[in-house]
Structure formats: C-alpha cells, structure tokens
Amino acid sequence: MIDDFAKDHLHGRLRRDREALLWKLDGLSEYDARRPSTATGTNLLGLVKHVATVEARYFGEVFDRPSPEPLPRWQDHDGSDLWATEVETRDQIVGFYRRTWEHSDATINELPLDAPGHVPWWPEPYADTNLFAVIVHVLGESVRHAGHADILREGIDGRTGLRAAPEKRTEIDEEARAAYRAKIERAARSAARIRT
C-alpha cells in the first residue's frame, strides 16, 4: 500500500516539475530561450534538453528499456546536451522531452518500486539500484534544474514560479523591485561591516 502511495506521489511531483521547466520557455524569443545566462553558458533550452537526456538514460538504459530516442553513448558525454545548436529547433527539443516523458512514465508505471536497475556511470557499490532510488534521483535533478531555470527566467523578464496560471501581475513594478533589492543590499553591506 505505501509503495503505491510513494510511487504515485513521486511520479506526480516529477510530472509537476516537468511542466514547470517547460513553462520557463513560454513567450520567450529564440534568443532568450537559448542565450547563455551564466559564466558557464547555462541557458533555458539547454536545461530542457539536458533534463530530457537525463530522464531518457535513467528510465531507459538503467532498466534495460532503451529510449526510442537516439542518444549518444553515456561514455561519450561531451556537454552537448546542455545547449541547443542553431539547427535544433525549440519544437524538436520540447518534443524530445515530451516523448521522453512517455517512455519514462511507461517505465515507472510498469515496474514496481523495488525493480532492479543498474547505473553504469555510478560508482560501486551504488551502481546496482532500484526504481525507487532512480525516481528520487531524477526528481532531484529535475527540481534542481527547474530552480536554475526559474532564476534564469527571472533574469530575463522577472517571471518566476511553477506555472503561468498563478501569476496575477501583468507588469513588473520596477520601482518596488528596486526598493526591495536595495533593502537586501543594505542588509548585506551592514552585516559585512558588523562581522568584519
């Protein structure tokens, strides 16, 4: 009984966070969806591509249920899953992610939580694992990267959150935002003076 509850709950959270990550692309120009927003080149469309690749590997190869999507060998990982080339379209990457969901969902739905899996890129003695551990791991990856996406999107146009629906404001109050940021800046400077 608890296994079904745990599986349904974790799977539901994964579904929610997948949608949150995709929402971060809504309404953005091609440039804003792709542009490197950190010193390491992190970008929104690249995060979607990366999370899709992670899911495809973990819910595919790990359980001997290879993804129907073409993936390079994990041994050949070169970081190309972290950004979109000029010939890759947003629709292609989003489509890859959505098809990966279908494959991942089938794995989750068809296997019990204690189904054995093998993660060859994890060190021993952790490489032999089960579906429960993989769901928790992939959920953690998804949440982590959705958080990155939230910060990147905020930097582009100020939009934050899990989905567009709860957003009430149509305009960002730049004056209020600047005052709030200034208050935090003053507190940080004051704390630095006190503790130095």
Order of alpha helices (4+ residues) and beta strands (2+ residues): alpha-alpha-alpha-alpha-beta-beta-alpha-alpha
